[in-house]
Amino acid sequence: MADQHKPGEIVKTSGIYRVVNEGGDGPEFEVTCVEGEHFPPTRSGKGAHYQLIHGATHSHKHTELGSGDK
């Protein structure tokens, strides 16, 4: 089973996350979450969690991209 993250936890990997409601109630959908921020609360309340679908490096942290300073 994929790692599950609860609302309020700190995001450790930026990327696209699937929001899954406990018991399959309500629709699943995808959101972007950013490293260092908190996973947001959901309207469905208890039982919802986040699963990482695709991680991504922030552009300002990527080694192949310059900082833009000249």
C-alpha positions in Angstrom: 0.0 0.0 0.0 1.2 3.5 -0.8 2.3 5.8 1.9 -0.6 7.7 3.4 -0.4 11.3 4.6 -3.0 12.9 6.8 -4.3 16.5 6.7 -2.1 18.7 8.9 1.1 16.7 8.3 4.0 18.5 6.7 4.6 17.7 3.0 8.1 16.1 2.6 7.9 15.6 -1.2 6.4 18.2 -3.6 4.2 16.6 -6.2 0.8 15.5 -7.3 -1.2 13.7 -4.6 -4.5 11.8 -4.8 -7.0 12.7 -2.1 -8.7 9.5 -0.9 -11.7 9.4 1.4 -12.0 6.6 3.9 -14.4 3.9 2.8 -14.5 5.2 -0.7 -17.1 7.9 0.2 -16.9 10.8 -2.1 -14.9 11.3 -5.3 -11.1 10.9 -5.4 -9.2 13.8 -7.0 -5.7 15.0 -7.5 -4.0 18.1 -6.0 -0.5 19.7 -6.0 1.2 19.8 -2.6 4.4 21.6 -1.9 7.3 20.5 0.3 7.4 22.3 3.7 3.7 23.2 3.6 0.9 21.3 5.5 -1.5 18.9 3.8 -4.7 20.9 3.8 -7.9 19.8 5.6 -10.6 18.3 3.5 -14.3 19.1 3.5 -15.2 15.5 4.0 -13.5 15.6 7.4 -12.2 12.5 9.2 -10.7 9.6 7.3 -9.3 11.4 4.2 -5.7 11.0 3.3 -3.2 11.9 0.6 -1.2 9.5 -1.6 1.8 10.6 -3.7 1.3 9.9 -7.4 4.2 11.8 -8.9 6.9 13.6 -7.0 8.7 16.6 -8.4 11.6 18.8 -7.5 10.9 22.5 -7.0 12.5 24.5 -9.9 14.6 26.6 -7.5 16.1 23.4 -6.0 16.8 21.5 -9.2 20.5 21.1 -9.9 20.1 21.5 -13.7 18.3 24.9 -13.4 20.1 28.2 -12.6 18.9 30.5 -9.9 18.4 33.3 -12.5 21.2 35.4 -10.9 23.7 36.9 -13.4 
